[in-house]
Amino acid sequence: MGHLSAEYVSVAFAGLKALSSVTLRIQSGHISGLIGPNGAGKTTLVNVLTGFQIPTEGTVILNGQPLGRLKPHEVRRRGIARTFQSGRLFRDLPVIDNLEVTGVGLGMSRRTAVAEAEAMLDWIGISALSSRIAGTLPYTDERRVAIGRALMGRPAYILLDEPAAGMSAAEATELSNLVRRIARDLGCGVLIIEHNVGLVLGLCDHIVVLDSGAVIEEGVPADIRKSEKVRHAYMGTAAETSLPAEEVML
């Protein structure tokens, strides 16, 4: 089984450590979660995994081989895709063109790119948005289009940065179902970075918790639910809050 991993990664900005010796592994066909308070270093770690940030120390390994200092587009061509918190769609282009441009950038002919873009929109269930100008979409539809764009070229791994932000409970449930299909039907390794801890606990096979740039806990959802370290990172110690663990975490 293939895997993508960060091995003992540290990142320092002007002497301040954003990440301190972080190790994380994403496996093909599995859903991993990355959670932690604001400023924990989650997006910095995603940036390292996708070539947007060169680590000060440590290595990114893809299927047993170090990636080295590849540029983001080179990392993408190796089969590692991502979405961004802000969506970053080409706002003046139709939805279908957003996906087609990505396909062409990955080396497809226009005809192949259009065919895959149409098939991807259909697979996600948003074909009706094909001709809509991306900049006119509601926020939650932007997120689904961004995921479709990231899936162009059938990447082996996809990293989703805050995909449920701003979504209602029903929309977050739909998103969870889509993420499960990405892992199960496409065999894609998924890393989901979320503030919606309940969504992560209900969706992921394995979860890593960051706080102040370091891993403070990792394991299956049941381990994370009962972790005092995680409760403290989010809400203070048990002595400081009268909430039971389930309410604190969810």
ChimeraX attribute file (.defattr): number of C-alpha atoms within 10 A of each C-alpha:
attribute: neighborCount
match mode: 1-to-1
recipient: residues
	/A:1	6
	/A:2	14
	/A:3	17
	/A:4	23
	/A:5	19
	/A:6	23
	/A:7	17
	/A:8	16
	/A:9	23
	/A:10	24
	/A:11	24
	/A:12	13
	/A:13	9
	/A:14	6
	/A:15	7
	/A:16	8
	/A:17	16
	/A:18	19
	/A:19	26
	/A:20	19
	/A:21	17
	/A:22	21
	/A:23	18
	/A:24	19
	/A:25	17
	/A:26	23
	/A:27	22
	/A:28	19
	/A:29	22
	/A:30	20
	/A:31	25
	/A:32	24
	/A:33	27
	/A:34	26
	/A:35	24
	/A:36	25
	/A:37	17
	/A:38	13
	/A:39	13
	/A:40	20
	/A:41	24
	/A:42	25
	/A:43	17
	/A:44	20
	/A:45	25
	/A:46	23
	/A:47	18
	/A:48	21
	/A:49	28
	/A:50	24
	/A:51	21
	/A:52	17
	/A:53	16
	/A:54	21
	/A:55	23
	/A:56	16
	/A:57	15
	/A:58	17
	/A:59	22
	/A:60	25
	/A:61	17
	/A:62	21
	/A:63	13
	/A:64	11
	/A:65	10
	/A:66	14
	/A:67	19
	/A:68	13
	/A:69	16
	/A:70	14
	/A:71	14
	/A:72	18
	/A:73	15
	/A:74	15
	/A:75	19
	/A:76	21
	/A:77	14
	/A:78	16
	/A:79	16
	/A:80	25
	/A:81	26
	/A:82	23
	/A:83	25
	/A:84	19
	/A:85	15
	/A:86	14
	/A:87	19
	/A:88	11
	/A:89	20
	/A:90	15
	/A:91	15
	/A:92	13
	/A:93	15
	/A:94	19
	/A:95	29
	/A:96	26
	/A:97	22
	/A:98	22
	/A:99	29
	/A:100	25
	/A:101	19
	/A:102	18
	/A:103	25
	/A:104	17
	/A:105	15
	/A:106	17
	/A:107	12
	/A:108	16
	/A:109	13
	/A:110	14
	/A:111	12
	/A:112	14
	/A:113	24
	/A:114	19
	/A:115	14
	/A:116	21
	/A:117	28
	/A:118	18
	/A:119	15
	/A:120	23
	/A:121	22
	/A:122	15
	/A:123	13
	/A:124	15
	/A:125	12
	/A:126	16
	/A:127	16
	/A:128	10
	/A:129	17
	/A:130	19
	/A:131	12
	/A:132	15
	/A:133	17
	/A:134	23
	/A:135	15
	/A:136	12
	/A:137	15
	/A:138	9
	/A:139	14
	/A:140	19
	/A:141	16
	/A:142	21
	/A:143	26
	/A:144	21
	/A:145	26
	/A:146	24
	/A:147	27
	/A:148	23
	/A:149	26
	/A:150	24
	/A:151	27
	/A:152	21
	/A:153	22
	/A:154	16
	/A:155	19
	/A:156	23
	/A:157	30
	/A:158	27
	/A:159	26
	/A:160	25
	/A:161	22
	/A:162	19
	/A:163	27
	/A:164	25
	/A:165	16
	/A:166	11
	/A:167	17
	/A:168	11
	/A:169	11
	/A:170	9
	/A:171	14
	/A:172	18
	/A:173	16
	/A:174	13
	/A:175	19
	/A:176	19
	/A:177	12
	/A:178	17
	/A:179	22
	/A:180	19
	/A:181	16
	/A:182	22
	/A:183	20
	/A:184	15
	/A:185	10
	/A:186	15
	/A:187	18
	/A:188	27
	/A:189	25
	/A:190	26
	/A:191	25
	/A:192	26
	/A:193	25
	/A:194	22
	/A:195	18
	/A:196	17
	/A:197	18
	/A:198	15
	/A:199	19
	/A:200	23
	/A:201	20
	/A:202	12
	/A:203	20
	/A:204	21
	/A:205	14
	/A:206	23
	/A:207	26
	/A:208	23
	/A:209	22
	/A:210	25
	/A:211	22
	/A:212	18
	/A:213	22
	/A:214	21
	/A:215	21
	/A:216	16
	/A:217	17
	/A:218	19
	/A:219	16
	/A:220	15
	/A:221	20
	/A:222	12
	/A:223	14
	/A:224	20
	/A:225	19
	/A:226	13
	/A:227	17
	/A:228	15
	/A:229	17
	/A:230	25
	/A:231	19
	/A:232	15
	/A:233	17
	/A:234	14
	/A:235	15
	/A:236	14
	/A:237	14
	/A:238	15
	/A:239	8
	/A:240	9
	/A:241	13
	/A:242	10
	/A:243	12
	/A:244	9
	/A:245	15
	/A:246	11
	/A:247	9
	/A:248	18
	/A:249	19
	/A:250	12
